[in-house]
Amino acid sequence: MRKIDDSLGTYRKLAVEGRQVGYFSLDALEAQGYGRISRFPVSIRVLLESVLRNSGNGSISEHHVVAAAGWTPEGGGVVEVPFMLSRVVLQDFTGVPAVVDLAAMRDACRERGGDPDLINPRVRCDLVVDHSLQVDEYGTPGALKRNLELEFRRNLERYGFLKWGQKNLEKFHVVPPGTGIVHQVNLEHLSPVV
């Protein structure tokens, strides 16, 4: 776990079910005179919270926080502000090729004498298998079970590869078919909330 940079004095703790949860407070930043942050559009507040939370990580600095907090509806120049995701949700059509790319990079790293374990997602990644499924049977009590059996039989190599990814890539998790669509699974099971 990285050291928390609280150079702007915005890190707060909240008691939730008997444990302390840390967060960076946009209210505290606003109270220090960094603008009317509570009036910003949600998208700008999300960007600002990300920059504030990741400030001091080597690529994001206090300068970026000040730039994001200086947002106005009128604009006023171009300022690049890095955005660091806290997690990624993938569905199978785009997620499987991403895992293939990571596997290829690990192979290339190994071939050049490097440590392939250094090739990993930097943030949590959840791949939900839901888009590439076929429906062979429907309207019967055993339809779901039968369709899943056929899915795993048809795509055994693919699921073996995803299992390899889940075992070898840090912060990578696969949600198997039959669990639900990516949006539902994300909202009901994956999204961390306080």
N, C-alpha and C positions, 0 to 999 in steps of 0.2 A: 504494500500500500504506500502510495506516495505521500510525502510530507505536505501538510496543508499550508498554503501560503495565504495568510490573512493580513497582508500589508495594508489593505484598505479597511480593516476592522469590520467586516460584514459577516464573518462566520458565526453562526448561531447554533444552538442545540435545542432540540425539541424532545420532550419525554413522550414516548409512544409505547403503550403496553409494557411499562416497566423498563424500557431501554432508551438510551439516548441516541437520537438520529441527528447527524450534523447536516447543515445546509448553508448556502450563501444567500443572505437576505437582500433582496432588491429594495425593500423598505428601508433598511439601514443605509444603503447607498444613496437613496433619495434624501434621507434625513441629513446626510452630509453635504447636501447641496449639489448633487450631480445631475440635477434636472428633475422634471416631473415624470419620473419613470412610471408611476402608477397610471398615467394617462397614455403611455405608449401603446401601440398596437401589440397584441399578444405575440406576433411573430418577432417583433423587435425585442420584447422582454425575454423570449426564449433564447434569442441570440445573445443578449446581454448576460443572462444567467449563465450560459455556457462559457462565455469569455471570462466572467468573474470566477466561476468555479475552477477553470483551468489556468487561470493567471499564475505565472511562475513555474509553468511546466517545461520551460525551455523554448517553446515556440509562441507562447501567448504571454503578453506582458501587461503591466498596469496601463501602458499607453493604449492598448487595444480596448481595455475597459473604459477608459476616458473617452475614446473615440465612439464606442457604441453608446455610451451614456449621453453623448452629445447629439444624438439623432434628433432631427427636426422634420416635420412633414414637408417643409419647403426644400429640403436637401441642403445644399451648401458645400458642394465639393465631393470628391470621391475619396473614400477612406476604406482600405481593405481591412476587414476584421475576420480573423480565422474562426471557423466554427468547428467544434469538436463534438462529434456525436457521443452519446453515452451508451447507445446500443443500436443494433441493426436487426431488422426483421426481414427475412428473405422468403420468397415463395420458390417452389422447386424449379420453375423455368429459368429464373435468373440466378438462383442460389447454387444449383449444381455446377454451372460453368465457373462460378466464383471459387468453389472448392477445387475444381479441376485446375484452375490457375494457381491456387496455393500449392497444390500437390506438385505441379510442374516447377514452380519456383523452389520448392524444397529439394526436388531431384537435381535441379541445376546447381543449387547451393552445395549439395553433397558431392556432385561431380567435380566441383572446383575446390574441394577440401574444406568447405565451410560446415558450420553446424546447422543442419536443416531445422532443428528445433527453434531456431531464432525466427523462422518464418511462421508467424501466427497472427490471427486477428488482434488488433490492439484493444478492441472493445467487444463486449458480449454480442454474439451473433446467433440468432435462432432461425433455423431453416424449417419452414412449415411445408410439408408435402401435401398439396391439395389441388394443384392446377392440372397435373398430367394424368389424372386417373381416368380409367375407362369404366363405363357402366355396362355390364353384360347382362345383369339380372336386376329386375326391379319389381316392386309391388308384392313381394313375398316376404314372409318373416325372416328367411335366411339370406336375403339379398346382400346385406352389408357384409356378412361373413364370407359369402361366396365371392363377391367382388374383391375383397381384400386378399383372399387366397390366390385368385387369378393375378392380381396386381403384383404380389410378391413373387409368384412363379415367373411371370413375364419379365420382371425387372430385377431379378436376383443379383446380377452383377452391379447394377446401380445402387441397390440398397447395401450391398457389401462395401462398396466404395464410400457411401455416406457413413456407414458404421466405422470404417477406417478413419474418416475425417473427424468424427465425434471422439474417437479414442485418441487421436494424435494431435489434434489442433486444440490449443487452449481456448477457452471462452466460446467454443462452438458446440451447438446442441441441435439435434434433429427432432422435430415433432413428426411422428409417423403418420401415414395416411389413415383416414378413418376417425381422426380426432376432430376435424371441423375445418372450415375455411380459414385462411390466414388472418383475416380481420377479426373474426370471432375468437380465434385462439389467442391472438395478441391481446385483445381487450379482456378476455376472461381468465387467461392463465399466465401470460408472459409479462404484461406491463407492470413494472414495479410502481407502487403508489404508497404514499404516507397517509 
